[in-house]
């Protein structure tokens, strides 16, 4: 299951609920996706198919929705 946290333009933020316990988020785009670690700060982990500019845009979206991401993670995992 990959709960959608938010959609922003061409980006969809989500996480896989059974992947790992480290706080992270994926950002999907029509061209590919990127994974970001969120603690202790937002850091790009990996990507497929995205340009450097798209990765920067994706990171900006992640930063813009940190509270929503935290709320979704806590709601899903009961923290």
C-alpha positions in Angstrom: 0.0 0.0 0.0 1.3 3.4 -0.9 -0.8 6.1 0.8 -0.8 9.4 -1.1 0.1 12.3 1.1 -0.5 15.2 -1.2 -0.6 16.1 -4.9 1.1 19.3 -6.1 1.2 20.0 -9.8 2.9 17.1 -11.5 4.1 15.6 -8.2 2.5 13.1 -5.9 4.1 12.5 -2.5 3.7 9.0 -1.0 5.4 6.3 1.0 5.3 2.5 1.0 3.9 1.3 4.3 5.8 -1.9 4.4 9.2 -0.8 3.1 11.1 0.4 6.1 10.7 2.3 9.4 13.1 5.2 8.6 11.0 8.3 7.8 11.1 8.9 4.1 8.9 10.0 1.2 8.7 9.3 -2.5 7.8 11.9 -5.0 6.3 10.6 -8.3 6.3 12.5 -11.5 5.2 11.3 -15.0 9.0 11.1 -15.9 10.1 9.0 -12.8 10.3 9.2 -9.0 12.7 10.2 -6.3 13.1 9.1 -2.7 14.0 11.6 0.1 15.0 10.9 3.7 13.3 13.3 6.0 15.2 13.2 9.3 17.2 14.8 10.6 16.7 16.9 7.4 15.4 16.5 3.9 18.0 14.7 1.9 17.7 13.2 -1.6 18.3 9.4 -1.4 17.9 8.2 -5.0 15.8 8.6 -8.2 14.9 7.1 -11.5 14.1 9.1 -14.7 14.1 12.6 -13.2 16.4 15.4 -14.3 18.4 17.5 -11.8 15.9 20.3 -12.2 13.0 17.9 -11.5 14.8 16.6 -8.4 15.2 20.1 -7.1 11.5 20.8 -7.8 10.6 17.5 -6.0 12.6 18.5 -3.0 10.9 21.9 -2.9 7.5 20.1 -2.8 8.7 17.8 0.0 9.9 20.8 2.0 6.6 22.6 1.4 4.6 19.7 2.8 6.6 18.5 5.7 3.8 18.8 8.2 1.4 16.9 6.0 4.0 14.2 5.5 4.6 13.9 9.2 0.9 13.8 10.0 0.3 11.1 7.3 3.2 9.0 8.6 2.1 9.3 12.3 -1.5 8.5 11.3 -0.5 5.4 9.3 2.0 4.0 11.8 0.2 5.2 15.0 3.1 7.3 16.3 
